[in-house]
């Protein structure tokens, strides 16, 4: 599954310890504690959630590319029409 966070402003990305293009990992180990929904993590192990995505999107027009919209929406708790989520071919 593809889940890529794209932060166009390198300074903002750097302040959060991220690259401008960051692959998220879908950690299945956390699913049991999240009612079976996927949990996404940044490379540093920090949980990537809805408030984090919206904060980055609003601050610097960050986007999230995925080839599995349903899994992203369930894991982050966002609607399918969430601005900034882009569906791409796997």
Phi and psi restraints in degrees (range 20) as a CNS / XPLOR table:
assign (resid 1 and name C) (resid 2 and name N)
       (resid 2 and name CA) (resid 2 and name C) 1.0 -96.9 20.0 2
assign (resid 2 and name N) (resid 2 and name CA)
       (resid 2 and name C) (resid 3 and name N) 1.0 129.3 20.0 2
assign (resid 2 and name C) (resid 3 and name N)
       (resid 3 and name CA) (resid 3 and name C) 1.0 -145.6 20.0 2
assign (resid 3 and name N) (resid 3 and name CA)
       (resid 3 and name C) (resid 4 and name N) 1.0 101.6 20.0 2
assign (resid 3 and name C) (resid 4 and name N)
       (resid 4 and name CA) (resid 4 and name C) 1.0 -121.2 20.0 2
assign (resid 4 and name N) (resid 4 and name CA)
       (resid 4 and name C) (resid 5 and name N) 1.0 122.3 20.0 2
assign (resid 4 and name C) (resid 5 and name N)
       (resid 5 and name CA) (resid 5 and name C) 1.0 -90.5 20.0 2
assign (resid 5 and name N) (resid 5 and name CA)
       (resid 5 and name C) (resid 6 and name N) 1.0 126.9 20.0 2
assign (resid 5 and name C) (resid 6 and name N)
       (resid 6 and name CA) (resid 6 and name C) 1.0 -117.4 20.0 2
assign (resid 6 and name N) (resid 6 and name CA)
       (resid 6 and name C) (resid 7 and name N) 1.0 117.9 20.0 2
assign (resid 6 and name C) (resid 7 and name N)
       (resid 7 and name CA) (resid 7 and name C) 1.0 -113.7 20.0 2
assign (resid 7 and name N) (resid 7 and name CA)
       (resid 7 and name C) (resid 8 and name N) 1.0 107.8 20.0 2
assign (resid 7 and name C) (resid 8 and name N)
       (resid 8 and name CA) (resid 8 and name C) 1.0 -68.0 20.0 2
assign (resid 8 and name N) (resid 8 and name CA)
       (resid 8 and name C) (resid 9 and name N) 1.0 -21.9 20.0 2
assign (resid 8 and name C) (resid 9 and name N)
       (resid 9 and name CA) (resid 9 and name C) 1.0 -98.4 20.0 2
assign (resid 9 and name N) (resid 9 and name CA)
       (resid 9 and name C) (resid 10 and name N) 1.0 108.1 20.0 2
assign (resid 9 and name C) (resid 10 and name N)
       (resid 10 and name CA) (resid 10 and name C) 1.0 -61.3 20.0 2
assign (resid 10 and name N) (resid 10 and name CA)
       (resid 10 and name C) (resid 11 and name N) 1.0 -33.0 20.0 2
assign (resid 10 and name C) (resid 11 and name N)
       (resid 11 and name CA) (resid 11 and name C) 1.0 -66.1 20.0 2
assign (resid 11 and name N) (resid 11 and name CA)
       (resid 11 and name C) (resid 12 and name N) 1.0 -42.6 20.0 2
assign (resid 11 and name C) (resid 12 and name N)
       (resid 12 and name CA) (resid 12 and name C) 1.0 -65.5 20.0 2
assign (resid 12 and name N) (resid 12 and name CA)
       (resid 12 and name C) (resid 13 and name N) 1.0 -44.1 20.0 2
assign (resid 12 and name C) (resid 13 and name N)
       (resid 13 and name CA) (resid 13 and name C) 1.0 -60.1 20.0 2
assign (resid 13 and name N) (resid 13 and name CA)
       (resid 13 and name C) (resid 14 and name N) 1.0 -45.7 20.0 2
assign (resid 13 and name C) (resid 14 and name N)
       (resid 14 and name CA) (resid 14 and name C) 1.0 -61.6 20.0 2
assign (resid 14 and name N) (resid 14 and name CA)
       (resid 14 and name C) (resid 15 and name N) 1.0 -38.4 20.0 2
assign (resid 14 and name C) (resid 15 and name N)
       (resid 15 and name CA) (resid 15 and name C) 1.0 -62.5 20.0 2
assign (resid 15 and name N) (resid 15 and name CA)
       (resid 15 and name C) (resid 16 and name N) 1.0 -27.5 20.0 2
assign (resid 15 and name C) (resid 16 and name N)
       (resid 16 and name CA) (resid 16 and name C) 1.0 -96.4 20.0 2
assign (resid 16 and name N) (resid 16 and name CA)
       (resid 16 and name C) (resid 17 and name N) 1.0 4.5 20.0 2
assign (resid 16 and name C) (resid 17 and name N)
       (resid 17 and name CA) (resid 17 and name C) 1.0 73.8 20.0 2
assign (resid 17 and name N) (resid 17 and name CA)
       (resid 17 and name C) (resid 18 and name N) 1.0 27.2 20.0 2
assign (resid 17 and name C) (resid 18 and name N)
       (resid 18 and name CA) (resid 18 and name C) 1.0 -118.1 20.0 2
assign (resid 18 and name N) (resid 18 and name CA)
       (resid 18 and name C) (resid 19 and name N) 1.0 165.1 20.0 2
assign (resid 18 and name C) (resid 19 and name N)
       (resid 19 and name CA) (resid 19 and name C) 1.0 -91.2 20.0 2
assign (resid 19 and name N) (resid 19 and name CA)
       (resid 19 and name C) (resid 20 and name N) 1.0 169.9 20.0 2
assign (resid 19 and name C) (resid 20 and name N)
       (resid 20 and name CA) (resid 20 and name C) 1.0 -70.0 20.0 2
assign (resid 20 and name N) (resid 20 and name CA)
       (resid 20 and name C) (resid 21 and name N) 1.0 -25.6 20.0 2
assign (resid 20 and name C) (resid 21 and name N)
       (resid 21 and name CA) (resid 21 and name C) 1.0 -124.1 20.0 2
assign (resid 21 and name N) (resid 21 and name CA)
       (resid 21 and name C) (resid 22 and name N) 1.0 115.6 20.0 2
assign (resid 21 and name C) (resid 22 and name N)
       (resid 22 and name CA) (resid 22 and name C) 1.0 -127.7 20.0 2
assign (resid 22 and name N) (resid 22 and name CA)
       (resid 22 and name C) (resid 23 and name N) 1.0 124.3 20.0 2
assign (resid 22 and name C) (resid 23 and name N)
       (resid 23 and name CA) (resid 23 and name C) 1.0 -81.4 20.0 2
assign (resid 23 and name N) (resid 23 and name CA)
       (resid 23 and name C) (resid 24 and name N) 1.0 129.5 20.0 2
assign (resid 23 and name C) (resid 24 and name N)
       (resid 24 and name CA) (resid 24 and name C) 1.0 -90.3 20.0 2
assign (resid 24 and name N) (resid 24 and name CA)
       (resid 24 and name C) (resid 25 and name N) 1.0 147.9 20.0 2
assign (resid 24 and name C) (resid 25 and name N)
       (resid 25 and name CA) (resid 25 and name C) 1.0 -105.4 20.0 2
assign (resid 25 and name N) (resid 25 and name CA)
       (resid 25 and name C) (resid 26 and name N) 1.0 144.0 20.0 2
assign (resid 25 and name C) (resid 26 and name N)
       (resid 26 and name CA) (resid 26 and name C) 1.0 -98.6 20.0 2
assign (resid 26 and name N) (resid 26 and name CA)
       (resid 26 and name C) (resid 27 and name N) 1.0 106.2 20.0 2
assign (resid 26 and name C) (resid 27 and name N)
       (resid 27 and name CA) (resid 27 and name C) 1.0 -92.8 20.0 2
assign (resid 27 and name N) (resid 27 and name CA)
       (resid 27 and name C) (resid 28 and name N) 1.0 104.4 20.0 2
assign (resid 27 and name C) (resid 28 and name N)
       (resid 28 and name CA) (resid 28 and name C) 1.0 -70.0 20.0 2
assign (resid 28 and name N) (resid 28 and name CA)
       (resid 28 and name C) (resid 29 and name N) 1.0 -19.4 20.0 2
assign (resid 28 and name C) (resid 29 and name N)
       (resid 29 and name CA) (resid 29 and name C) 1.0 -63.8 20.0 2
assign (resid 29 and name N) (resid 29 and name CA)
       (resid 29 and name C) (resid 30 and name N) 1.0 -27.8 20.0 2
assign (resid 29 and name C) (resid 30 and name N)
       (resid 30 and name CA) (resid 30 and name C) 1.0 -85.7 20.0 2
assign (resid 30 and name N) (resid 30 and name CA)
       (resid 30 and name C) (resid 31 and name N) 1.0 -9.5 20.0 2
assign (resid 30 and name C) (resid 31 and name N)
       (resid 31 and name CA) (resid 31 and name C) 1.0 -56.6 20.0 2
assign (resid 31 and name N) (resid 31 and name CA)
       (resid 31 and name C) (resid 32 and name N) 1.0 -37.6 20.0 2
assign (resid 31 and name C) (resid 32 and name N)
       (resid 32 and name CA) (resid 32 and name C) 1.0 -63.9 20.0 2
assign (resid 32 and name N) (resid 32 and name CA)
       (resid 32 and name C) (resid 33 and name N) 1.0 -32.8 20.0 2
assign (resid 32 and name C) (resid 33 and name N)
       (resid 33 and name CA) (resid 33 and name C) 1.0 -88.1 20.0 2
assign (resid 33 and name N) (resid 33 and name CA)
       (resid 33 and name C) (resid 34 and name N) 1.0 -6.1 20.0 2
assign (resid 33 and name C) (resid 34 and name N)
       (resid 34 and name CA) (resid 34 and name C) 1.0 -117.4 20.0 2
assign (resid 34 and name N) (resid 34 and name CA)
       (resid 34 and name C) (resid 35 and name N) 1.0 35.6 20.0 2
assign (resid 34 and name C) (resid 35 and name N)
       (resid 35 and name CA) (resid 35 and name C) 1.0 59.4 20.0 2
assign (resid 35 and name N) (resid 35 and name CA)
       (resid 35 and name C) (resid 36 and name N) 1.0 30.3 20.0 2
assign (resid 35 and name C) (resid 36 and name N)
       (resid 36 and name CA) (resid 36 and name C) 1.0 84.8 20.0 2
assign (resid 36 and name N) (resid 36 and name CA)
       (resid 36 and name C) (resid 37 and name N) 1.0 -2.8 20.0 2
assign (resid 36 and name C) (resid 37 and name N)
       (resid 37 and name CA) (resid 37 and name C) 1.0 -82.0 20.0 2
assign (resid 37 and name N) (resid 37 and name CA)
       (resid 37 and name C) (resid 38 and name N) 1.0 147.5 20.0 2
assign (resid 37 and name C) (resid 38 and name N)
       (resid 38 and name CA) (resid 38 and name C) 1.0 -66.0 20.0 2
assign (resid 38 and name N) (resid 38 and name CA)
       (resid 38 and name C) (resid 39 and name N) 1.0 152.0 20.0 2
assign (resid 38 and name C) (resid 39 and name N)
       (resid 39 and name CA) (resid 39 and name C) 1.0 -119.9 20.0 2
assign (resid 39 and name N) (resid 39 and name CA)
       (resid 39 and name C) (resid 40 and name N) 1.0 130.0 20.0 2
assign (resid 39 and name C) (resid 40 and name N)
       (resid 40 and name CA) (resid 40 and name C) 1.0 -103.9 20.0 2
assign (resid 40 and name N) (resid 40 and name CA)
       (resid 40 and name C) (resid 41 and name N) 1.0 142.7 20.0 2
assign (resid 40 and name C) (resid 41 and name N)
       (resid 41 and name CA) (resid 41 and name C) 1.0 -130.0 20.0 2
assign (resid 41 and name N) (resid 41 and name CA)
       (resid 41 and name C) (resid 42 and name N) 1.0 148.8 20.0 2
assign (resid 41 and name C) (resid 42 and name N)
       (resid 42 and name CA) (resid 42 and name C) 1.0 -79.0 20.0 2
assign (resid 42 and name N) (resid 42 and name CA)
       (resid 42 and name C) (resid 43 and name N) 1.0 165.0 20.0 2
assign (resid 42 and name C) (resid 43 and name N)
       (resid 43 and name CA) (resid 43 and name C) 1.0 -57.2 20.0 2
assign (resid 43 and name N) (resid 43 and name CA)
       (resid 43 and name C) (resid 44 and name N) 1.0 -26.6 20.0 2
assign (resid 43 and name C) (resid 44 and name N)
       (resid 44 and name CA) (resid 44 and name C) 1.0 -82.8 20.0 2
assign (resid 44 and name N) (resid 44 and name CA)
       (resid 44 and name C) (resid 45 and name N) 1.0 2.4 20.0 2
assign (resid 44 and name C) (resid 45 and name N)
       (resid 45 and name CA) (resid 45 and name C) 1.0 93.8 20.0 2
assign (resid 45 and name N) (resid 45 and name CA)
       (resid 45 and name C) (resid 46 and name N) 1.0 -9.6 20.0 2
assign (resid 45 and name C) (resid 46 and name N)
       (resid 46 and name CA) (resid 46 and name C) 1.0 -66.6 20.0 2
assign (resid 46 and name N) (resid 46 and name CA)
       (resid 46 and name C) (resid 47 and name N) 1.0 139.1 20.0 2
assign (resid 46 and name C) (resid 47 and name N)
       (resid 47 and name CA) (resid 47 and name C) 1.0 -69.0 20.0 2
assign (resid 47 and name N) (resid 47 and name CA)
       (resid 47 and name C) (resid 48 and name N) 1.0 134.3 20.0 2
assign (resid 47 and name C) (resid 48 and name N)
       (resid 48 and name CA) (resid 48 and name C) 1.0 -103.1 20.0 2
assign (resid 48 and name N) (resid 48 and name CA)
       (resid 48 and name C) (resid 49 and name N) 1.0 116.1 20.0 2
assign (resid 48 and name C) (resid 49 and name N)
       (resid 49 and name CA) (resid 49 and name C) 1.0 -127.0 20.0 2
assign (resid 49 and name N) (resid 49 and name CA)
       (resid 49 and name C) (resid 50 and name N) 1.0 -179.0 20.0 2
assign (resid 49 and name C) (resid 50 and name N)
       (resid 50 and name CA) (resid 50 and name C) 1.0 -57.7 20.0 2
assign (resid 50 and name N) (resid 50 and name CA)
       (resid 50 and name C) (resid 51 and name N) 1.0 -50.0 20.0 2
assign (resid 50 and name C) (resid 51 and name N)
       (resid 51 and name CA) (resid 51 and name C) 1.0 -60.5 20.0 2
assign (resid 51 and name N) (resid 51 and name CA)
       (resid 51 and name C) (resid 52 and name N) 1.0 -36.7 20.0 2
assign (resid 51 and name C) (resid 52 and name N)
       (resid 52 and name CA) (resid 52 and name C) 1.0 -65.2 20.0 2
assign (resid 52 and name N) (resid 52 and name CA)
       (resid 52 and name C) (resid 53 and name N) 1.0 -45.4 20.0 2
assign (resid 52 and name C) (resid 53 and name N)
       (resid 53 and name CA) (resid 53 and name C) 1.0 -61.3 20.0 2
assign (resid 53 and name N) (resid 53 and name CA)
       (resid 53 and name C) (resid 54 and name N) 1.0 -47.9 20.0 2
assign (resid 53 and name C) (resid 54 and name N)
       (resid 54 and name CA) (resid 54 and name C) 1.0 -64.7 20.0 2
assign (resid 54 and name N) (resid 54 and name CA)
       (resid 54 and name C) (resid 55 and name N) 1.0 -36.0 20.0 2
assign (resid 54 and name C) (resid 55 and name N)
       (resid 55 and name CA) (resid 55 and name C) 1.0 -62.2 20.0 2
assign (resid 55 and name N) (resid 55 and name CA)
       (resid 55 and name C) (resid 56 and name N) 1.0 -47.0 20.0 2
assign (resid 55 and name C) (resid 56 and name N)
       (resid 56 and name CA) (resid 56 and name C) 1.0 -68.0 20.0 2
assign (resid 56 and name N) (resid 56 and name CA)
       (resid 56 and name C) (resid 57 and name N) 1.0 -39.1 20.0 2
assign (resid 56 and name C) (resid 57 and name N)
       (resid 57 and name CA) (resid 57 and name C) 1.0 -62.0 20.0 2
assign (resid 57 and name N) (resid 57 and name CA)
       (resid 57 and name C) (resid 58 and name N) 1.0 -45.6 20.0 2
assign (resid 57 and name C) (resid 58 and name N)
       (resid 58 and name CA) (resid 58 and name C) 1.0 -72.3 20.0 2
assign (resid 58 and name N) (resid 58 and name CA)
       (resid 58 and name C) (resid 59 and name N) 1.0 -34.0 20.0 2
assign (resid 58 and name C) (resid 59 and name N)
       (resid 59 and name CA) (resid 59 and name C) 1.0 -76.1 20.0 2
assign (resid 59 and name N) (resid 59 and name CA)
       (resid 59 and name C) (resid 60 and name N) 1.0 -36.9 20.0 2
assign (resid 59 and name C) (resid 60 and name N)
       (resid 60 and name CA) (resid 60 and name C) 1.0 -148.1 20.0 2
assign (resid 60 and name N) (resid 60 and name CA)
       (resid 60 and name C) (resid 61 and name N) 1.0 22.5 20.0 2
assign (resid 60 and name C) (resid 61 and name N)
       (resid 61 and name CA) (resid 61 and name C) 1.0 61.5 20.0 2
assign (resid 61 and name N) (resid 61 and name CA)
       (resid 61 and name C) (resid 62 and name N) 1.0 36.3 20.0 2
assign (resid 61 and name C) (resid 62 and name N)
       (resid 62 and name CA) (resid 62 and name C) 1.0 -64.3 20.0 2
assign (resid 62 and name N) (resid 62 and name CA)
       (resid 62 and name C) (resid 63 and name N) 1.0 148.6 20.0 2
assign (resid 62 and name C) (resid 63 and name N)
       (resid 63 and name CA) (resid 63 and name C) 1.0 -127.2 20.0 2
assign (resid 63 and name N) (resid 63 and name CA)
       (resid 63 and name C) (resid 64 and name N) 1.0 163.6 20.0 2
assign (resid 63 and name C) (resid 64 and name N)
       (resid 64 and name CA) (resid 64 and name C) 1.0 -127.9 20.0 2
assign (resid 64 and name N) (resid 64 and name CA)
       (resid 64 and name C) (resid 65 and name N) 1.0 116.6 20.0 2
assign (resid 64 and name C) (resid 65 and name N)
       (resid 65 and name CA) (resid 65 and name C) 1.0 -98.5 20.0 2
assign (resid 65 and name N) (resid 65 and name CA)
       (resid 65 and name C) (resid 66 and name N) 1.0 135.8 20.0 2
assign (resid 65 and name C) (resid 66 and name N)
       (resid 66 and name CA) (resid 66 and name C) 1.0 -147.7 20.0 2
assign (resid 66 and name N) (resid 66 and name CA)
       (resid 66 and name C) (resid 67 and name N) 1.0 155.6 20.0 2
assign (resid 66 and name C) (resid 67 and name N)
       (resid 67 and name CA) (resid 67 and name C) 1.0 -107.3 20.0 2
assign (resid 67 and name N) (resid 67 and name CA)
       (resid 67 and name C) (resid 68 and name N) 1.0 7.7 20.0 2
assign (resid 67 and name C) (resid 68 and name N)
       (resid 68 and name CA) (resid 68 and name C) 1.0 -140.6 20.0 2
assign (resid 68 and name N) (resid 68 and name CA)
       (resid 68 and name C) (resid 69 and name N) 1.0 81.9 20.0 2
assign (resid 68 and name C) (resid 69 and name N)
       (resid 69 and name CA) (resid 69 and name C) 1.0 -59.2 20.0 2
assign (resid 69 and name N) (resid 69 and name CA)
       (resid 69 and name C) (resid 70 and name N) 1.0 -41.0 20.0 2
assign (resid 69 and name C) (resid 70 and name N)
       (resid 70 and name CA) (resid 70 and name C) 1.0 -61.4 20.0 2
assign (resid 70 and name N) (resid 70 and name CA)
       (resid 70 and name C) (resid 71 and name N) 1.0 -46.3 20.0 2
assign (resid 70 and name C) (resid 71 and name N)
       (resid 71 and name CA) (resid 71 and name C) 1.0 -64.4 20.0 2
assign (resid 71 and name N) (resid 71 and name CA)
       (resid 71 and name C) (resid 72 and name N) 1.0 -41.0 20.0 2
assign (resid 71 and name C) (resid 72 and name N)
       (resid 72 and name CA) (resid 72 and name C) 1.0 -63.4 20.0 2
assign (resid 72 and name N) (resid 72 and name CA)
       (resid 72 and name C) (resid 73 and name N) 1.0 -45.8 20.0 2
assign (resid 72 and name C) (resid 73 and name N)
       (resid 73 and name CA) (resid 73 and name C) 1.0 -63.6 20.0 2
assign (resid 73 and name N) (resid 73 and name CA)
       (resid 73 and name C) (resid 74 and name N) 1.0 -42.4 20.0 2
assign (resid 73 and name C) (resid 74 and name N)
       (resid 74 and name CA) (resid 74 and name C) 1.0 -66.1 20.0 2
assign (resid 74 and name N) (resid 74 and name CA)
       (resid 74 and name C) (resid 75 and name N) 1.0 -44.3 20.0 2
assign (resid 74 and name C) (resid 75 and name N)
       (resid 75 and name CA) (resid 75 and name C) 1.0 -67.7 20.0 2
assign (resid 75 and name N) (resid 75 and name CA)
       (resid 75 and name C) (resid 76 and name N) 1.0 -38.6 20.0 2
assign (resid 75 and name C) (resid 76 and name N)
       (resid 76 and name CA) (resid 76 and name C) 1.0 -93.2 20.0 2
assign (resid 76 and name N) (resid 76 and name CA)
       (resid 76 and name C) (resid 77 and name N) 1.0 -15.5 20.0 2
assign (resid 76 and name C) (resid 77 and name N)
       (resid 77 and name CA) (resid 77 and name C) 1.0 72.6 20.0 2
assign (resid 77 and name N) (resid 77 and name CA)
       (resid 77 and name C) (resid 78 and name N) 1.0 42.4 20.0 2
assign (resid 77 and name C) (resid 78 and name N)
       (resid 78 and name CA) (resid 78 and name C) 1.0 -119.5 20.0 2
assign (resid 78 and name N) (resid 78 and name CA)
       (resid 78 and name C) (resid 79 and name N) 1.0 158.6 20.0 2
assign (resid 78 and name C) (resid 79 and name N)
       (resid 79 and name CA) (resid 79 and name C) 1.0 -76.6 20.0 2
assign (resid 79 and name N) (resid 79 and name CA)
       (resid 79 and name C) (resid 80 and name N) 1.0 160.2 20.0 2
assign (resid 79 and name C) (resid 80 and name N)
       (resid 80 and name CA) (resid 80 and name C) 1.0 -61.6 20.0 2
assign (resid 80 and name N) (resid 80 and name CA)
       (resid 80 and name C) (resid 81 and name N) 1.0 -23.3 20.0 2
assign (resid 80 and name C) (resid 81 and name N)
       (resid 81 and name CA) (resid 81 and name C) 1.0 -94.8 20.0 2
assign (resid 81 and name N) (resid 81 and name CA)
       (resid 81 and name C) (resid 82 and name N) 1.0 15.5 20.0 2
assign (resid 81 and name C) (resid 82 and name N)
       (resid 82 and name CA) (resid 82 and name C) 1.0 -57.2 20.0 2
assign (resid 82 and name N) (resid 82 and name CA)
       (resid 82 and name C) (resid 83 and name N) 1.0 125.1 20.0 2
assign (resid 82 and name C) (resid 83 and name N)
       (resid 83 and name CA) (resid 83 and name C) 1.0 -60.8 20.0 2
assign (resid 83 and name N) (resid 83 and name CA)
       (resid 83 and name C) (resid 84 and name N) 1.0 141.3 20.0 2
assign (resid 83 and name C) (resid 84 and name N)
       (resid 84 and name CA) (resid 84 and name C) 1.0 93.1 20.0 2
assign (resid 84 and name N) (resid 84 and name CA)
       (resid 84 and name C) (resid 85 and name N) 1.0 -7.1 20.0 2
assign (resid 84 and name C) (resid 85 and name N)
       (resid 85 and name CA) (resid 85 and name C) 1.0 -96.7 20.0 2
assign (resid 85 and name N) (resid 85 and name CA)
       (resid 85 and name C) (resid 86 and name N) 1.0 124.3 20.0 2
assign (resid 85 and name C) (resid 86 and name N)
       (resid 86 and name CA) (resid 86 and name C) 1.0 -119.3 20.0 2
assign (resid 86 and name N) (resid 86 and name CA)
       (resid 86 and name C) (resid 87 and name N) 1.0 125.3 20.0 2
assign (resid 86 and name C) (resid 87 and name N)
       (resid 87 and name CA) (resid 87 and name C) 1.0 -90.0 20.0 2
assign (resid 87 and name N) (resid 87 and name CA)
       (resid 87 and name C) (resid 88 and name N) 1.0 127.5 20.0 2
assign (resid 87 and name C) (resid 88 and name N)
       (resid 88 and name CA) (resid 88 and name C) 1.0 -124.1 20.0 2
assign (resid 88 and name N) (resid 88 and name CA)
       (resid 88 and name C) (resid 89 and name N) 1.0 163.7 20.0 2
assign (resid 88 and name C) (resid 89 and name N)
       (resid 89 and name CA) (resid 89 and name C) 1.0 -72.5 20.0 2
assign (resid 89 and name N) (resid 89 and name CA)
       (resid 89 and name C) (resid 90 and name N) 1.0 140.6 20.0 2
